[in-house]
């Protein structure tokens, strides 16, 4: 039986019967999920990429569509520049009454809450608690009318990585009502415990929390009949004999009849943290996730499994990648590398084109891609793909350029650049040596060719294993591979996978009135 990632096998009567993990081969890190009637909603981390905290929707837990972002901008000036590894960490999503709540940790600033009555509409953002090092918050509205928040700590900020705490909060999630109480210390059995999600079932409070670190960790569940513990712990899923390392942080939804689903991520290096769906059932008031494969009593991730929800609605859901730029707004798949600014771009100045303005960076001496707030990024949605853009450069100042590339801590891009009054085709490589916050990076020239036109087609060809190359064309039909087909190994960004990146900027960091028009991006 052969199925693609996130695909399905059809039975003779046409009903979808099996699904294949990963359901999303895309970097939607630290997922959390809820059920609202026949609808499922999932949120994920976004770090320094904005708009932030993507919101996805599904009807069957397998096919997903990207519908919104919970954070338009972050209310701190530091995010007007790239702040790699900072920003929006692991969120959680819940619905209480008629309001959707998304709890969002900013490890340097505090715990924030985004709220909306309509998940497709505008979200508002407020600060619940100014803090340093509090991360991964999850709210819980109890039957007695009290509301709680469980959270973890970031070792990089406060030196703690193995404790979970709970405090009482107001029911509208605007105030902290009590001091935090440490409810679990995983120093010995569950080091680096994080990403807690709080639930209640059959009189037990449950905290689902990954432990052991991202690459080789496991999924732990804690339970207690008292919100503040003591909690007993049990490992409910690990890699075992499978190829699914981690398997890490995620969220649980109840499907009834002692059945449930667990969505979690797997770290795939350059691809980031991709999304898997696991069956879950209950026995003796403990959840069991995945399937028993090696006799140790601990669940292991499934590769192919029966659909957990049979729904004909939404089987055509998908996340957009192509963009012809013929609407009034940017496609929902795009995120900037910092708080978005209207002066960076226009749509409609030229019909069916995205216009990117050539920007300098007034706060830095060098204007490298890693530092560029106006870099426009997209999360790759497949392990293998071919992406093509058509660009037209309108340079006004020496150093104006437009580029298409793969962003990571080792990144490359192919650019059309104005150099000494002439257009040149430039292949550059960036190496990031300090990858957090403003960071530190350096770039070097790999290839430079004369180019006798303002128009250029650039193609990126990505192979499984995150190995890629470039090709270019002057007419969109005949392509030449750069430097004889040289291949590059993609690398992750800070806490995220690689990104496709489009940008116009002045490489000499000069003020310019130049621009570039992007006609389209198309994937195969």
C-alpha positions as CSV (number, residue, x, y, z in Angstrom):
1,X,0.0,0.0,0.0
2,X,1.5,3.3,-1.1
3,X,0.3,6.7,0.2
4,X,1.9,10.1,0.1
5,X,2.6,12.1,3.3
6,X,-0.8,13.2,4.6
7,X,-2.6,11.3,1.9
8,X,-5.0,8.5,2.0
9,X,-6.0,5.2,0.5
10,X,-9.5,4.8,-0.9
11,X,-11.7,1.8,-0.4
12,X,-13.7,0.5,-3.4
13,X,-16.7,2.6,-2.4
14,X,-14.6,5.7,-2.4
15,X,-14.5,6.3,1.3
16,X,-11.2,7.4,2.7
17,X,-9.9,4.7,5.0
18,X,-6.2,5.1,5.8
19,X,-4.0,8.1,6.4
20,X,-0.2,8.3,6.2
21,X,2.1,10.1,8.7
22,X,3.3,12.8,8.7
23,X,-0.1,14.4,8.0
24,X,1.8,17.7,7.4
25,X,5.4,17.6,6.2
26,X,5.7,21.2,7.2
27,X,7.2,23.1,10.2
28,X,4.2,23.7,12.4
29,X,6.1,23.4,15.6
30,X,4.7,22.8,19.0
31,X,1.1,22.0,17.9
32,X,-1.9,22.2,20.1
33,X,-5.4,21.2,19.0
34,X,-9.0,21.5,20.1
35,X,-12.4,20.1,18.9
36,X,-15.4,22.4,18.4
37,X,-18.3,20.3,17.2
38,X,-17.3,19.0,13.8
39,X,-14.3,21.3,13.5
40,X,-10.8,21.0,14.7
41,X,-8.4,23.9,15.2
42,X,-4.6,23.8,15.6
43,X,-2.1,26.4,16.5
44,X,1.7,26.3,16.3
45,X,4.8,28.3,17.2
46,X,6.1,31.0,14.9
47,X,9.0,32.7,16.8
48,X,10.2,35.8,15.0
49,X,8.1,35.2,11.8
50,X,5.0,37.5,11.6
51,X,2.1,37.5,11.4
52,X,2.5,34.9,14.1
53,X,0.9,31.8,15.6
54,X,-0.7,30.2,12.6
55,X,-4.2,28.9,13.0
56,X,-5.2,25.8,11.0
57,X,-8.6,24.1,10.5
58,X,-9.6,20.5,9.8
59,X,-12.7,18.3,9.7
60,X,-10.9,15.0,9.8
61,X,-7.6,15.7,11.6
62,X,-5.7,14.7,8.4
63,X,-6.5,17.4,5.9
64,X,-5.7,20.9,7.1
65,X,-6.2,24.4,5.8
66,X,-4.4,27.6,7.0
67,X,-7.1,30.0,8.0
68,X,-5.6,32.8,10.1
69,X,-2.9,34.1,12.4
70,X,-3.5,34.9,16.1
71,X,-0.9,37.6,16.3
72,X,-0.7,40.4,13.7
73,X,2.3,42.1,15.3
74,X,4.2,41.9,18.6
75,X,3.9,45.0,20.8
76,X,7.6,45.5,21.3
77,X,10.0,47.5,19.2
78,X,12.7,44.8,19.3
79,X,10.5,42.8,16.9
80,X,10.7,45.5,14.3
81,X,14.0,43.7,13.5
82,X,14.5,39.9,13.3
83,X,14.8,38.4,16.8
84,X,15.6,34.8,15.8
85,X,14.6,32.2,18.4
86,X,12.6,34.8,20.4
87,X,8.9,35.8,19.9
88,X,6.0,33.4,20.0
89,X,6.9,30.1,21.5
90,X,4.7,27.0,22.1
91,X,1.0,28.2,22.2
92,X,-2.1,26.4,23.4
93,X,-5.7,26.8,22.2
94,X,-9.0,26.4,24.1
95,X,-12.6,27.5,23.8
96,X,-14.5,28.7,26.8
97,X,-18.1,29.9,26.4
98,X,-18.2,31.6,23.1
99,X,-14.6,32.8,23.1
100,X,-11.5,31.1,21.6
101,X,-8.3,31.6,23.7
102,X,-4.8,31.1,22.5
103,X,-2.1,31.4,25.3
104,X,1.2,32.5,23.8
105,X,4.6,32.7,25.7
106,X,7.2,35.3,24.8
107,X,10.1,33.9,26.9
108,X,11.6,37.4,27.3
109,X,8.5,39.4,27.9
110,X,5.7,37.3,29.4
111,X,2.6,35.3,28.9
112,X,0.2,36.8,26.3
113,X,-3.4,35.8,25.4
114,X,-5.1,36.2,22.0
115,X,-8.9,36.0,22.0
116,X,-11.6,35.9,19.3
117,X,-15.2,34.9,19.0
118,X,-14.7,34.0,15.3
119,X,-11.4,32.1,14.6
120,X,-11.5,33.5,11.0
121,X,-11.8,37.1,12.2
122,X,-9.6,39.5,14.0
123,X,-7.8,38.4,17.2
124,X,-7.0,40.8,20.0
125,X,-3.8,40.4,22.1
126,X,-3.2,41.2,25.8
127,X,-0.6,40.5,28.4
128,X,-1.6,38.1,31.2
129,X,1.7,38.2,33.1
130,X,5.0,39.9,32.6
131,X,7.6,37.3,33.2
132,X,11.1,36.1,32.1
133,X,11.5,32.4,31.3
134,X,7.8,31.3,31.7
135,X,6.9,29.2,28.6
136,X,4.3,26.8,27.2
137,X,1.2,28.0,29.1
138,X,-2.1,26.1,28.9
139,X,-5.3,27.2,30.6
140,X,-8.0,25.1,32.2
141,X,-11.5,26.0,33.3
142,X,-12.5,23.7,36.1
143,X,-16.0,22.5,37.0
144,X,-16.0,24.5,40.2
145,X,-15.7,27.8,38.4
146,X,-12.0,28.2,39.0
147,X,-9.5,28.7,36.2
148,X,-5.9,27.6,36.2
149,X,-2.8,27.8,34.0
150,X,0.0,25.2,33.8
151,X,3.4,26.3,32.4
152,X,7.0,25.3,32.1
153,X,10.3,27.2,32.2
154,X,13.0,28.0,29.7
155,X,16.5,27.0,30.8
156,X,18.0,29.6,28.4
157,X,16.3,32.3,30.4
158,X,16.0,31.2,34.0
159,X,18.1,28.1,34.3
160,X,15.1,25.8,34.9
161,X,14.1,23.1,32.5
162,X,12.6,20.3,34.6
163,X,9.7,21.8,36.5
164,X,6.0,22.4,35.8
165,X,4.0,24.9,37.8
166,X,0.3,25.8,38.1
167,X,-1.3,29.1,39.2
168,X,-4.9,30.3,39.4
169,X,-6.0,32.9,36.9
170,X,-9.2,34.9,36.3
171,X,-11.8,33.2,34.1
172,X,-11.4,35.9,31.4
173,X,-7.6,35.2,31.4
174,X,-6.6,38.8,32.3
175,X,-5.2,38.4,35.8
176,X,-3.0,36.0,37.7
177,X,-4.7,35.3,41.0
178,X,-2.1,33.2,42.9
179,X,1.6,32.5,43.1
180,X,2.8,29.5,41.0
181,X,3.0,26.2,42.7
182,X,5.5,23.6,41.4
183,X,3.4,20.5,40.8
184,X,6.1,18.3,39.2
185,X,9.9,18.1,39.2
186,X,11.2,15.8,36.4
187,X,14.9,16.1,37.3
188,X,15.3,12.3,37.8
189,X,12.7,10.6,35.6
190,X,11.6,13.3,33.0
191,X,14.4,15.8,32.5
192,X,13.7,18.8,30.2
193,X,9.9,18.4,30.7
194,X,7.9,21.1,28.9
195,X,4.9,21.8,26.7
196,X,2.3,20.9,29.3
197,X,-1.4,20.5,28.3
198,X,-4.0,20.3,31.1
199,X,-7.1,18.2,30.9
200,X,-9.7,16.5,33.3
201,X,-11.3,13.1,32.9
202,X,-13.1,10.8,35.3
203,X,-12.0,12.8,38.3
204,X,-8.4,13.0,37.4
205,X,-6.4,16.0,36.3
206,X,-4.0,15.1,33.5
207,X,-0.9,16.9,32.3
208,X,0.4,15.7,28.9
209,X,4.0,16.9,28.7
210,X,7.0,15.9,26.5
211,X,10.3,15.2,28.2
212,X,13.8,14.3,27.4
213,X,14.5,17.0,24.8
214,X,13.3,17.5,21.3
215,X,15.5,15.1,19.2
216,X,15.2,12.0,21.3
217,X,12.5,12.7,23.9
218,X,9.3,10.9,24.7
219,X,5.7,11.7,25.7
220,X,4.9,11.7,29.4
221,X,1.5,11.9,31.1
222,X,1.0,13.0,34.7
223,X,-2.2,12.4,36.7
224,X,-3.6,13.4,40.0
225,X,-7.0,13.8,41.7
226,X,-5.9,17.2,43.0
227,X,-5.0,20.1,40.7
228,X,-1.8,20.8,42.7
229,X,-0.8,17.1,42.9
230,X,1.0,15.0,43.9
231,X,1.1,13.7,40.3
232,X,2.2,10.2,39.3
233,X,3.8,9.9,35.9
234,X,3.8,7.4,33.0
235,X,5.6,7.4,29.7
236,X,2.8,6.8,27.1
237,X,4.7,7.0,23.8
238,X,8.3,6.9,22.6
239,X,10.3,6.2,19.5
240,X,10.9,2.5,20.2
241,X,11.5,0.5,17.1
242,X,10.2,3.2,14.7
243,X,11.9,5.9,12.7
244,X,10.0,8.6,14.4
245,X,12.4,10.4,16.7
246,X,11.0,12.5,19.5
247,X,7.9,11.9,19.3
248,X,7.3,15.2,21.0
249,X,5.0,17.9,22.1
250,X,1.4,18.0,21.0
251,X,-2.3,18.1,22.0
252,X,-5.1,15.6,22.7
253,X,-8.7,15.6,21.6
254,X,-11.5,13.4,22.8
255,X,-13.4,11.5,20.1
256,X,-15.8,9.6,22.4
257,X,-16.2,5.9,23.3
258,X,-12.8,5.8,25.1
259,X,-11.1,6.9,21.9
260,X,-9.1,10.0,21.2
261,X,-6.4,11.5,18.9
262,X,-3.0,13.0,19.7
263,X,-1.3,15.4,17.3
264,X,2.4,15.9,17.9
265,X,5.6,16.9,16.1
266,X,8.7,15.1,14.9
267,X,12.0,17.0,14.5
268,X,13.3,16.5,11.0
269,X,16.3,18.9,11.1
270,X,16.2,21.2,8.1
271,X,12.5,20.5,7.5
272,X,11.7,21.6,11.1
273,X,9.1,20.0,13.3
274,X,6.6,18.1,11.1
275,X,3.1,17.0,12.2
276,X,1.9,13.4,13.0
277,X,-1.4,12.1,14.1
278,X,-1.7,9.2,16.6
279,X,-4.7,7.1,17.8
280,X,-5.3,7.2,21.5
281,X,-7.3,5.1,23.8
282,X,-7.9,4.8,27.6
283,X,-7.3,1.9,29.9
284,X,-7.4,2.0,33.8
285,X,-7.6,5.8,33.5
286,X,-4.3,6.1,31.6
287,X,-4.0,7.1,28.0
288,X,-2.2,4.9,25.5
289,X,-0.9,6.7,22.4
290,X,0.1,4.9,19.1
291,X,0.5,1.2,19.0
292,X,2.4,-1.5,20.9
293,X,5.2,-2.8,18.8
294,X,8.0,-4.2,20.9
295,X,6.4,-5.6,24.1
296,X,7.5,-2.9,26.5
297,X,4.0,-1.6,27.2
298,X,4.7,1.9,25.8
299,X,3.1,3.1,22.6
300,X,5.0,3.8,19.5
301,X,4.1,6.1,16.6
302,X,2.0,4.7,13.7
303,X,3.0,5.2,10.1
304,X,-0.3,4.3,8.5
305,X,-3.6,4.0,10.4
306,X,-7.4,4.0,9.9
307,X,-9.0,7.4,9.8
308,X,-10.0,8.4,13.3
309,X,-12.8,10.7,12.0
310,X,-14.7,9.8,8.8
311,X,-15.8,13.1,7.2
312,X,-16.3,13.9,3.5
313,X,-16.3,17.6,4.3
314,X,-12.8,19.1,4.1
315,X,-10.9,16.4,2.2
316,X,-9.9,19.0,-0.3
317,X,-8.4,21.2,2.5
318,X,-4.8,22.2,1.8
319,X,-2.3,24.9,2.6
320,X,-1.5,27.2,-0.3
321,X,1.9,27.5,-1.7
322,X,1.5,29.0,-5.2
323,X,0.8,32.7,-5.5
324,X,0.0,34.7,-8.6
325,X,-0.3,37.9,-6.6
326,X,-3.6,38.8,-8.3
327,X,-5.6,39.6,-5.1
328,X,-5.7,42.7,-2.9
329,X,-3.6,41.1,-0.1
330,X,-0.6,38.8,0.3
331,X,-1.4,35.1,0.4
332,X,-1.9,33.7,3.8
333,X,1.1,31.5,3.4
334,X,3.6,34.4,3.7
335,X,5.3,35.6,6.9
336,X,7.8,38.4,7.4
337,X,11.0,38.1,9.4
338,X,9.8,40.8,11.8
339,X,6.8,43.0,12.5
340,X,5.3,43.8,9.1
341,X,5.5,47.3,7.7
342,X,3.2,48.6,4.9
343,X,6.1,50.5,3.3
344,X,7.9,47.3,2.5
345,X,5.5,46.2,-0.3
346,X,2.5,46.9,-2.6
347,X,0.2,44.6,-4.5
348,X,-1.5,46.0,-7.6
349,X,1.0,48.7,-8.5
350,X,1.7,46.4,-11.5
351,X,-1.1,44.1,-12.4
352,X,-0.9,40.6,-10.8
353,X,2.5,41.4,-9.2
354,X,3.9,41.8,-5.7
355,X,6.1,44.9,-5.5
356,X,9.0,44.7,-3.0
357,X,10.8,47.9,-2.2
358,X,14.6,47.9,-2.0
359,X,15.2,48.7,1.7
360,X,18.3,49.6,3.7
361,X,18.7,48.6,7.4
362,X,19.2,51.8,9.4
363,X,20.1,50.0,12.6
364,X,22.9,47.9,11.2
365,X,26.2,48.5,9.4
366,X,25.7,45.5,7.2
367,X,22.4,44.7,5.4
368,X,22.5,40.9,5.2
369,X,19.5,38.7,4.6
370,X,19.6,37.2,8.1
371,X,19.1,40.7,9.5
372,X,16.5,41.9,7.0
373,X,13.1,42.5,8.6
374,X,11.5,42.8,5.2
375,X,12.5,39.3,4.1
376,X,9.3,37.5,3.1
377,X,9.2,33.8,4.0
378,X,7.1,30.7,3.4
379,X,7.2,27.3,5.1
380,X,7.9,24.5,2.7
381,X,5.0,22.0,2.6
382,X,6.8,19.0,1.1
383,X,10.0,17.1,1.5
384,X,10.6,17.4,-2.3
385,X,9.5,20.3,-4.5
386,X,10.4,22.6,-7.3
387,X,9.6,26.3,-6.8
388,X,9.9,29.0,-9.5
389,X,9.6,32.7,-9.3
390,X,9.7,35.4,-12.0
391,X,11.3,38.7,-10.9
392,X,11.8,42.1,-12.5
393,X,14.4,44.4,-11.0
394,X,13.9,48.2,-11.1
395,X,17.2,49.3,-9.5
396,X,17.8,53.0,-8.7
397,X,20.9,52.7,-6.5
398,X,24.1,50.6,-6.6
399,X,23.5,47.5,-4.6
400,X,19.8,47.1,-5.2
401,X,18.9,43.5,-5.6
402,X,16.0,41.0,-5.5
403,X,16.6,37.4,-4.3
404,X,15.0,34.0,-4.0
405,X,16.6,31.5,-1.7
406,X,16.5,29.0,1.2
407,X,16.9,30.6,4.6
408,X,18.6,28.8,7.5
409,X,21.6,29.1,9.7
410,X,23.5,28.2,6.5
411,X,21.6,29.9,3.8
412,X,21.9,30.7,0.1
413,X,20.1,32.9,-2.4
414,X,20.2,33.7,-6.1
415,X,19.8,37.4,-6.8
416,X,19.5,39.9,-9.6
417,X,21.7,42.7,-8.4
418,X,22.8,46.2,-9.8
419,X,26.6,46.3,-9.6
420,X,28.7,49.0,-11.2
421,X,25.8,50.2,-13.3
422,X,25.1,46.8,-14.7
423,X,22.8,43.9,-13.8
424,X,24.5,40.8,-12.5
425,X,23.4,37.4,-11.5
426,X,24.7,36.7,-8.0
427,X,24.8,33.5,-5.9
428,X,25.6,34.2,-2.3
429,X,26.0,32.1,0.9
430,X,25.3,33.2,4.4
431,X,26.8,31.6,7.5
432,X,25.1,32.3,10.9
433,X,27.6,32.1,13.8
434,X,25.3,33.5,16.5
435,X,21.8,32.4,15.9
436,X,19.6,33.9,18.7
437,X,18.1,37.4,18.7
438,X,19.8,39.8,16.4
439,X,22.5,37.2,15.9
440,X,25.6,37.4,13.9
441,X,26.1,36.4,10.3
442,X,28.4,36.7,7.4
443,X,27.9,36.3,3.6
444,X,30.3,35.5,0.8
445,X,30.0,35.5,-3.0
446,X,29.9,32.0,-4.6
447,X,29.2,33.0,-8.2
448,X,28.7,36.1,-10.3
449,X,27.5,36.3,-13.9
450,X,26.6,39.2,-16.2
451,X,22.9,39.5,-16.9
452,X,21.6,41.7,-19.8
453,X,18.0,42.0,-18.7
454,X,15.9,43.3,-15.8
455,X,13.9,40.1,-15.8
456,X,14.9,36.7,-14.4
457,X,13.3,33.4,-13.6
458,X,14.8,31.6,-10.6
459,X,14.1,28.0,-9.8
460,X,14.9,26.1,-6.6
461,X,14.9,22.3,-6.8
462,X,14.6,20.5,-3.4
463,X,15.3,16.8,-3.0
464,X,14.4,14.6,-0.1
465,X,17.1,15.0,2.6
466,X,16.9,18.8,2.1
467,X,19.5,19.0,-0.6
468,X,18.8,21.6,-3.2
469,X,20.1,23.5,-6.2
470,X,19.3,26.5,-8.4
471,X,18.5,27.1,-12.0
472,X,17.8,30.3,-13.9
473,X,16.2,31.4,-17.2
474,X,15.8,34.5,-19.3
475,X,12.6,33.3,-20.9
476,X,10.9,30.9,-18.5
477,X,11.4,28.0,-20.8
478,X,15.1,27.2,-21.0
479,X,16.8,26.8,-17.7
480,X,20.5,26.6,-16.8
481,X,21.7,25.1,-13.5
482,X,23.9,27.4,-11.6
483,X,27.5,26.5,-11.5
484,X,27.0,23.2,-13.3
485,X,24.3,21.9,-10.9
486,X,26.0,22.5,-7.6
487,X,24.0,21.2,-4.6
488,X,23.5,22.7,-1.2
489,X,22.5,21.2,2.1
490,X,19.7,23.1,3.8
491,X,19.8,23.8,7.5
492,X,17.2,24.9,10.0
493,X,16.7,28.5,11.2
494,X,16.6,29.1,14.9
495,X,14.0,26.8,16.4
496,X,12.3,26.5,13.0
497,X,12.9,24.6,9.8
498,X,14.3,26.2,6.7
499,X,12.2,28.9,5.0
500,X,11.7,29.8,1.4
501,X,12.6,33.5,1.2
502,X,11.9,36.4,-1.2
503,X,13.4,39.8,-0.6
504,X,14.4,43.1,-2.1
505,X,17.1,45.1,-0.3
506,X,20.2,47.1,-0.9
507,X,23.2,44.9,-0.2
508,X,25.4,48.0,0.3
509,X,22.9,49.3,2.9
510,X,22.2,52.4,0.9
511,X,18.9,54.3,0.9
512,X,17.1,53.6,-2.4
513,X,13.9,54.3,-4.2
514,X,14.3,51.1,-6.3
515,X,12.0,48.1,-6.3
516,X,11.4,44.6,-7.7
517,X,8.2,43.1,-9.1
518,X,7.4,39.4,-8.4
519,X,5.1,38.1,-11.0
520,X,4.5,34.7,-9.4
521,X,5.7,31.8,-7.3
522,X,4.7,28.3,-8.6
523,X,5.4,24.9,-7.1
524,X,5.7,21.4,-8.6
